[in-house]
Amino acid sequence: MIVYDRLWITLKKKNVSQYALIKDYGIDKAQLQRLRKNMVVKTVILNRLCSILDCKIEDIMEFVPDEDIK
């Protein structure tokens, strides 16, 4: 399963709020909700987040085998 726990850490490190993602960068609230729930997100959104945060994909997501998920 892909999880986005690293996104929230990277946002904090880069001092970018979820509010800024919505208001300043045009990220849809529904997409942030999908990220919070580790749901399917389009790669275009992941690409935009990497561009906004000037980071690599592994800074916002990781693969966790299903048996390791609590």
ABEGO torsion letter per residue (X at the ends): XBBAAAAAAAAAAAGBBAAAAAAAAGBBAAAAAAAAAGBBBBAAAAAAAAAAAGBBAAAABBBBBAAABX
